[in-house]
C-alpha cells in the first residue's frame, strides 16, 4: 500500500508535534490532523503562531513551514478517515475516574469511539496505528471492532508508541533514540517504517510484536519515574544526615551501569505519562494476580506523592506552623520547563495543600494561563470554584508582582529565567524573614543567603 494521505485523530500533545514532523520530513504525503474540539483546531490554524495550543521549542517553526502545504488541521473527521490510507489514533487515555479500575486503569472510551468511527466510515483498506499510550492487548480490542464491521475492509493494526519528553519533543522526534513499531503484518510495519526512514536511520527502527510494543511504552515510563522516586527517597535522608543530594547524584551517576539521567531530585515528577502509565501497569499486574509486582510499582507513586506533601509540610512548619493569611509566591505552574502542560504538576498539589491551610497563593508562570491554573485546582474538587478563586488571590504577568509582599517564595518549575531575576529587589519587597523553598534546586544557596534569604532546597 502506497501512503499518500495520513489522518491523525487527536490534535493534542502527541498528535500535533508528531504529525508536524512527519509532514516536514515527508513533503509528498498529505497529513491531516482532526479533532472534535473546534477551538483547538482554530488555535492550530491561527496565523499568530504564539497562539498554538501547545508550546514546544521548535514546533511553531515547523508548523509555519508545513501548514496548508501538506499539513492540515480540520474538524472534518469522517472526510479525513475516508481519504487516508493510514490513520493514527492519538486521543486522550486518562486514568478512569469511575467504575472498575477507578484511579488506576486507563479509560479507553475515546479509543473505542475512534475505532467504531473508523469502522463505520472506511470503505477502503486502512493501516490503523495506536499512537496513544495504551494497556497491553488494546490492539486486540481495536482489531475486534474493526474486523466485525461487515464492510469487507481490511484493517492492519500497528502499535507505535511515542517516547517524547515535553519541552524537548521536537528534538526527540527529529533525533529519536528509537522508533518502535509493533504489529502482525510485515507489509503494514514496513509501510510505517518507510515513513520514518525518510529521516530516522534503519538501525533505530525497532520492529516487534504488537504486545511487546505496547508494554515497552509503559515499562519505559515506569523505569524513568522509578529513578526519580529513588533519588527523591534519598533526598530526605540527605537532609537529615548532612549529605548533599547533588553530590550523591553525581557520584552514582558516574557509574556506567547507572548513568546520570533522571537522577535530579525535586519536589516530584508530574506530566501526563508517568503517573498514569505506572497506575495502568499496577492495574494490569493486579488483574493477573501479580500482587507483588503491583506493590513494587505502586511504591513509585507513593514516594512521589510523599515528596510533594513533604515539600508543602516543610514550608508550613518553617513559617512557624501556620500559613493562614500569608502570601506565598509561586514561581512556575507547568510540570516542567519549556512546556505549557500542567497535567499532574507538583505545583497544583502543593498549592492545594497550602490553600487548605488558608494561605493566599500568588502565581507566575511564563507559559501557563490564569484560567488554566484555576481549572487545575477546580478539577481536584477539594473546594468550590469560588473558594479556589478567593484563595488563588493573584495570577500575574510579572514575577516581581507575584512575589511582592510575600512571606515565602516556592519555586515549582525549573524555568531558566528564574535564575536571572533581580533577587535583591525581590528580597527588598518581601516580608521578613524572607523564605525561599526551592523545589527544583535551581538557585545558589550561598548567593541567596548572602542577599538575606532563608533558603531551603531539596536534599541538602
Secondary structure, DSSP 8 states (H G I E B T S, - for coil): ----EEEEE--STTHHHHHHHHHHH-TTSEEEEE-S-HHHHHHHT-SSGGG-SS--TTHHHHHHHHBTTTEEEES-HHHHHHH-SEEEE-----B--SSTTTTTSB--HHHHHHHHHHHHH--S-EEEEE-S---TTHHHHHHHHHTTSSS---EEEEE------TTSHHHHHHT-S-EEEEES-HHHHHHHHHHHTTTS-GGGEEEE-HHHHHHHHHHHHHHHHHHHHHHHHHHHHHHHHT--HHHHHHHHHTSTTT-STT----S---SSSHHHHHHHHHHHHHHTT-HHHHHHHHHHHHHHHHHHHHHHHHHHHHTTT--TT-EEEEE--SSSTT----TT-HHHHHHHHHHHTT-EEEEE-SS--HHHHHHHHHHHTSS-HHHHHHHS-EE-S-HHHHHTT-SEEEE-S--GGGGGS-HHHHHHTS-SS-EEEETT--S-HHHHHHHT-EEEES--
